[in-house]
């Protein structure tokens, strides 16, 4: 830009005042064209580089945050709203603001250095007017930061509520709450529209202020240069050179003002990303956050079932919260099934999440064949586990792809065997495309019992020595429960199993039972022993049979 102004002012001076012919002016015009071509190429390169860098940053940040969310496990993610997380992950980043901020610092410095050399007085005028621009930008930015934050928060809430509404639309229709939900969404949309218009008003105000300051600064330079040119106090070439550079001195600052509000939105996205990355989450191990997939690898076959012991394990979900586990001690013998019973909030799910390494104990330790579990990495440990949650997630993919999540290298014979053992064969034959039928997000094509059988088929494919079953028959009718219990019994054979249950019919598959209350084991023994001597178990048994 400086080179263009110098060559152009020299060519005009030579032709206008010097009367130079085209032969003398021609080389300068050729050089001017070459510089203009180089400048255009650099501007193109700047835009391409900014977009590519922004894309790389976006992909890296999304990948890193996704790994962090996976490492924290379902307990942490359950506290967040899916729509808000998606809005954060796909939000805009600083592809325009950061490059423009660099130019706003670099270009004025180069321009004023060139002007000071050509005309010190004009350079001094530029230096005196320059601080006004960032000062007013800062003043406007203080209010703009607050409005942008409210806009970001409102958008996140709207996205979260919309995602939740779409996911629960069938339930809302059954309950007749669609109109009420629509009014709630309209209210959020109105708030977002209001705060967006306020942000736009601030953007227009800041643009007006910057344009006014830039125009006034350029006008001051033009007036003082024009007056001195009339009185022969400055040469024509120097005057023309300064006049061409004066608007360019303020241009990067004006462009920065235009990108300022987009940058504020990007900063809010970055702030939310930092909050998620730094959130307290009882992480299993820092190594899982630095790379690699959290999906379990295929385990070598032939690993013997481990023996598990919880030794005085304590855990709390917050400093002020009552302990979820308060000195929990229990044993899961190798190759046997232990059922955990207890009311909601007694610590059953916390115990399973500790065993799965989604959480880490505050005190005590978990031993695997007498060796502390903490000595193994979470990824290595999870290779030996098959987990069947209460609400298994089915992805928007085919049934085959949903099953192969458990063992990507499984053959068709492995799939057929797992489907048969999980009592899923009838479901597969009823699907229009068999294993290649798309299930839809959350398994829209399948009932709750069928989805649970898919989870059991995954466990059979996994063929792990340790199985964790988190209430596999909850919310199912008795007929479906009976079918699933047969599959559960087949899955438990020859494996170490921790079974969390509410229904006593599920407990019948267990070798031993531990009743948990207040984060501690209050009764333990075989189902037969507890039926005769366990006060709590007998009450539960009588209640399940409808006895007084």
Secondary structure, 3 states (H helix, E strand, C coil): CHHHHHHHHHHHHHHHCCCCCHHHHHHHHHHHHHHHHHHHHHHHHHHHHHHHHHHHHHHHHHHHHHHHHHHHHHHHHHCCCHHHHHHHHCCCCCCCHHHHHHHHHHHHHHHHHHHHHHCHHHHHHHHHHHHHHHHHHHHHHHHHHHHHHHHHHHHHHHHHHHHHHHHCHHHHHHHCCHHHHHHHHHHHHHHHHHHHHHHHHHHHHHHHHHHHHHHHHHHHHHHHHHHHHHCCCCCHHHHHHHHHHHHHHHHHHHHHHHHHHHHHHHHHHHHHHHHHHHCCCCCCCHHHHCCCCCCCCCCCCCCCCCCEEEEEEEECCCCCCCCCEEEEEEEECCCCEEEEECCCCCCHHHHHHHHCCCCCCCEEEEEECCEEHHHCCHHHHHCCEEEECCCCCCCCCEHHHHHHCCCCCCCHHHHHHHHHHCCCHHHHHHCCCHHHCECCCCCCCCCHHHHHHHHHHHHHHHCCCEEEEECCCCCCCHHHHHHHHHHHHHHHCCCEEEEECCCHHHHCCCCEEEEEECCEEEEEECHHHHHHHCHHHHHHHHHHCCCC
